[in-house]
Amino acid sequence: MAYDDLDRLLLNQLLDDGRASLRSLADDLDVSVTTVSNRLGELEEADVIESYEPYVNYDALGYDITAVVQLKLEGDAIPDVVSRLREQPRMRTVYEVTGDYDVIAVGKFRNTDEMDEQIKDLLTDTAIRESNTSVVLNTVAEGRPFELDPDAGETVD
C-alpha cells in the first residue's frame, strides 16, 4: 500500500473515531503501531492533523441559537474586524468571503438577549458599513467531516 493511500485511510479511521488507540488503528489498517505513530507524526508536522478535540454538541449545553452575521466593511478594516470576531466568545466560525459581503461569522448563543448584546457590541465598530444577521431555524448539517477517497488522488504532503 502506498503511503498516500495509508495516510487517507488513517485519516478516515480517525474521522470515524478520533479516540482510537494506535494499536486499534494499526490493527484496522494491517500495519505496525510504529508505522501508525510515524504517519500520525508526519501528518501533524504537515498540519494535516491540527488537533485532537472533542466534538461538542452546543445545543445540548443550551447554546441552541445559531446566528449567521454578514458584514460589509471599509476596505482596509478586514484584518481588524476579523481579529475582533475571532476573540468574540460565542463566534465559532469566521470567514473572509467574496461577494456582497466581506466577512461571514457564525455564532452560537444561549438566548436572543445574549446574541443581541454581542452583535450590537460588534456593530459599534465604525468600519462596518452594513450588516445582515440571520437566525438559523434548523441545523441540517454542521461541521461534518467527510471521508477521503483513497483513489481520488488527493495529496497529503
ABEGO torsion letter per residue (X at the ends): XBAAAAAAAAAAAAAABAABBAAAAAAAAGBBAAAAAAAAAAAAAAGABABBBBBBBAAAAGBABBBBBBBBBBAAAAAAAAAAAAABAABABBBBBBEABABBBBBBBABAAAAAAAAAAAAABAABABBBBBBBABBABBGBBBBBBAAAGBBBX
